[in-house]
Amino acid sequence: MSRSDVTVRAIEPSDLPAIIRIDEKLSGQTRKEYWQRRLEISALRPPWMSLVAETDGRIAGFLFGWVAESEFGMSQPTAWVDLIGVDPPYRGRGIAHALIGRFVRSGQELRAIQKVATLIDLTQADVREFFLRQGFHHGPMIQMERDVQS
């Protein structure tokens, strides 16, 4: 399959079952309510920020994103890849590459983004390697957190 066999489009409510199915394969959890909320949030954002990729007549991947301006000390509009998932049988076929490509192109055209960023779990070497292959590199920020005591 070539990358031209992948169609990327805005998420629609009817895509929810496919997204849930892919997430179950990736996370091992059933999170229907979570994905329903995510879809509701995505409806409030421009269509290019939440995408699905189709190939072989089915949804093979998804991407949820957003744009920050002057957040986290960044002075320019920055697109953030919030969630990306590809159905395991379709990995290595350009699905995620097509999703990120469309997300970045739309962000450049519609919001004049100059950067795209994401947060990853450093213990997931495969995720890190994927983003490195997509041209991402370590940026100047670090994630900080604190446990909240009851």
Backbone hydrogen bonds, N-H to C=O, Kabsch-Sander energy under -0.5 kcal/mol:
donor,donor_aa,acceptor,acceptor_aa,energy
5,D,2,S,-1.9
6,V,3,R,-1.4
7,T,54,E,-2.6
9,R,52,V,-2.3
11,I,50,S,-2.3
15,D,12,E,-2.4
16,L,13,P,-1.6
19,I,15,D,-2.2
20,I,16,L,-2.7
21,R,17,P,-2.2
22,I,18,A,-2.4
23,D,19,I,-2.7
24,E,20,I,-2.4
25,K,21,R,-1.6
26,L,22,I,-2.0
27,S,23,D,-3.4
28,G,23,D,-0.5
28,G,24,E,-1.8
31,R,29,Q,-0.7
35,W,31,R,-2.3
36,Q,32,K,-2.2
37,R,33,E,-2.2
38,R,34,Y,-2.4
39,L,35,W,-2.3
40,E,36,Q,-1.9
41,I,37,R,-2.5
42,S,38,R,-2.5
43,A,39,L,-1.4
44,L,40,E,-0.5
44,L,41,I,-1.5
45,R,42,S,-1.2
49,M,46,P,-2.0
50,S,47,P,-1.1
51,L,63,L,-2.9
52,V,9,R,-2.6
53,A,61,G,-2.3
54,E,7,T,-3.2
55,T,58,R,-2.5
58,R,55,T,-2.0
60,A,53,A,-3.0
61,G,53,A,-1.2
62,F,85,G,-2.4
63,L,51,L,-2.3
64,F,83,L,-2.8
65,G,49,M,-2.5
66,W,80,W,-1.6
68,A,78,T,-2.8
70,S,74,M,-0.6
74,M,71,E,-2.2
78,T,68,A,-2.7
79,A,115,K,-2.5
80,W,66,W,-3.4
81,V,117,A,-2.9
82,D,64,F,-2.2
82,D,80,W,-0.9
83,L,64,F,-2.0
85,G,62,F,-2.2
87,D,60,A,-2.8
90,Y,87,D,-2.7
91,R,88,P,-1.5
93,R,90,Y,-1.2
98,A,94,G,-2.2
99,L,95,I,-2.2
100,I,96,A,-2.8
101,G,97,H,-2.5
102,R,98,A,-2.3
103,F,99,L,-2.3
104,V,100,I,-2.8
105,R,101,G,-2.6
106,S,102,R,-2.6
107,G,103,F,-2.1
108,Q,104,V,-2.4
109,E,105,R,-2.4
110,L,106,S,-3.0
111,R,107,G,-1.8
112,A,108,Q,-0.9
113,I,107,G,-1.7
114,Q,77,P,-1.8
115,K,77,P,-0.8
117,A,79,A,-2.9
119,L,81,V,-0.5
122,L,120,I,-0.7
124,Q,121,D,-2.4
125,A,123,T,-1.1
128,R,124,Q,-2.1
129,E,125,A,-2.8
130,F,126,D,-2.0
131,F,127,V,-2.3
132,L,128,R,-2.2
133,R,129,E,-2.3
134,Q,130,F,-1.2
135,G,132,L,-1.6
136,F,131,F,-2.5
149,Q,147,D,-0.6
